[in-house]
Amino acid sequence: MSTRREHLEVIGDRISIRKQVIMKFLEEEAGTGRGDLCSRYIYEVETLSDGRKILLKRPASLNKGVDFTVHIENARFRNRGQVDMPSHSNIFQHLLDKKSSNPDDYDKVKVLIHKLYNCENLEHQECAILDFRTGYSVESILQAVKWLFIEQDVTYWNWSGRSMLFSALRAKGLC
């Protein structure tokens, strides 16, 4: 089966966003086996101000069910495998680098992380006014954080969901 590329946009609170994501996944065509017989999907979920996309890929390589992975188009976080897929530690490092390079603007990033945690969308201009000259754009990192929050809500709903990543960010002084 070929990989299907679709668009996914979500709005609302934590419960409604989770439902929208899962309902979209329930529309997927069932696979008939492994390898080429597996149904594969790429969802375009955000368009960054530079034109790159935040993508979700399904199925996730290590998990089953409704899990997905988050990717930043044309980014490179590792040397092999899914190089465009930021890990939590990649996100932490990019944010720590931004914090040390411009602490004043980083205080504004903390506010934006809280917005994302509270299921509020970011506007391009909220990131455009921030001045960081290290790593990938703050917009790309924050939009990845948004979808990592959602991924944790989908995967770990019965536990703490998005608060796991948020707590880790807080423990590192990043929000």
N, C-alpha and C positions, 0 to 999 in steps of 0.2 A: 504494500500500500504506500502511496506517496504521502508526504507530510502536507497537511492542510494548514494554511495560514489564515487566521481570522482576527477580528478586532474584538476587544472586550473592554468595556467601560463600566465602572461601578461608582455608585454614589450612595450616600446614606450612612447609617450607623453601623457598628460592628456586626450586628445580627443580619441586617439587610445586605451588607457587602458580602458576607460569607454565603448567604443564600444565592445571591446573583452569580457568584463564582461557581458554586457547586451546580446550580441549575444549568449554566453554560456547559460545564463539563458533562452533564447528563445528556446533552444533545449530541455528543460525539458518537461517531460510528464505531461500533464494537469491532475489535480486532478478531482475527481468526487463528492467531498463533503468535509465535515469537519471531524476532528478526523482521524480515520484510512483510510478515503477516500481521504485525502489530500496527494498530492505528496510532498515528503521531500527529500532534498538533502544536503549532506555534501561535500564541496570541499576542498581538500588538496591544499593549496596555497604556503606554505613554509615548508621546512624541516630545523629545527635548527641544529646546530652543535652537540647537545646532542641527536639527533634523534627524539625529539618531533616535532609535527606539529603545524602550524598555520592553523586553519580551518575556513571556512565560512559555516554558516548554513542558510538554507532556508526552509520554509518561516520564516521571522522574526516574533516574537510573537505579536508585537504591530503595525507593519506597513503592508501595502499591496503592491502589485506590485513587483518591482525588488529589494527591500531592502533585506539586509542580516545582520547577526550578526557575529562578529569576536570572535574567541575562541583560547586560548592557551592550547594545550593538556596537561593534568596532572597539571594544575595550579588551584589555589583556591583563588578567589578574594572576595567571599561572602559565607555566610553559607548555603544558600538555593537557589533554582532555578537553573539558568544556572551559576554555580559557576566558570566555566572556562572562562567566558566572561568578559573581563576587561571593566569597564566604563571609561569615560574620566577622572573622578576624581581618579580612581585607577592608571591610567597611570601617571597623574600629580604627585601623591604621590610617586610612584616608582622612577620617574625621580628626584623629589625634594630630596628624600633620597639619591640617587646616587650622586647628586650634592653636598650635604652637606658632604658626606663621602669621596669624592675625587674630589675637585674642578678642579684640573689640568686635570684629565682625562675627567671630564665632559665637558670641553671646546671642546674636540674631539667629544663628543656626539652631541653637538650643530651643528657641521659641518655635522654629519651624518643625523640629522633631516632635515637640509637644502637639503641634497642630496635626501632624500625620498620625500620631498615636491616638488622637481624638477623632480620627476619620475625616479630617478636613483636608481638602485638596489644596495644593500649592499653585500659585500663579507664577508664570515664567519670571515676571519682574521681581518677585520676592527673592529669587536667587540671583538675578542679574545685577542687583545693586551690591552684592557681596564681592569682596575683593580677595580672592585666594589665587595664588600662583603656583600651587602645588597639587600634584595628582590630577585625577579626573575632576570634571566640573562638580561643584557642590550640588547643582541641580540633578546630575545623573546619580550621584551617591544618595541624595535624599529620596529621589523617586524609587531607587532600588530599596531603600529602607521601607518606604510605604508598602511595597509589594512583599517584602520579607515579613512585615507585620501581618499582612493578609495571609501569607503562606502559613504562618504559625497559628493564626486563627482557624484556618481550615484543618491543619494537621493536628493541632493540640487543643481543640475547642474544649474538650472535657476537662482539661487542666487549666493552665493560665493563658494559653494562646499568646497574643502579642505582648503581654507583659513580660514574658521571658526575655525577649530581645530588648525591650525597653529597660528592664532591670539591669541587664548587662551594660547597656549604654550609660545608665545612671551610675553604676559602680565604677565606670572608667571616667566619670566626670564629663561625659559627652552630651548629657541632656539634663 
